[in-house]
Amino acid sequence: MAAGEFLAAHDAALARLAAGEDSPTLRQAAVLALARAGALGSACRLFARLGLGESRDPEIRGLGARLLKDRALASGWRADAEAAARASISLFRDTNDSWHGINAAAMLLLAGRGHAATRLAAVLAALPDRGD
């Protein structure tokens, strides 16, 4: 999808929200469309404005972790990578979804915590294959 299509999806989600149709999924869609369009700052601000940071829903928390990861990759700052790693580790512990662990290990490595990344990678390697 081109950035313009993601922005159109964002606009459509915001229009539905403005019309009174409100759901966590619709809020998530509005933020995700911005992130996919490459508008990271706007996506982060909308995530906060829509109150998604308070959600306990794993999908919405995953979006928050993705935004933190994108910020860490863009900035290269260790503090951003640490924040992204913490969010992904929390999701991995709560869901046991390996992709959260993989993201956490990558962010730990970016944060300069190679030993922690290696330990987490060993945990991931020991997980049973779920076939997906």
Sequence and secondary structure as in RCSB ss.txt:
>XXXX:A:sequence
MAAGEFLAAHDAALARLAAGEDSPTLRQAAVLALARAGALGSACRLFARLGLGESRDPEIRGLGARLLKDRALAS
GWRADAEAAARASISLFRDTNDSWHGINAAAMLLLAGRGHAATRLAAVLAALPDRGD
>XXXX:A:secstr
  HHHHHHHHHHHHHHHHTT   HHHHHHHHHHHHHTT HHHHHHHHHHTTGGG   HHHHHHHHHHHHHHHHHH
  HHHHHHHHHHHHHHHHHH  HHHHHHHHHHHHHTT HHHHHHHHHHHHHS     
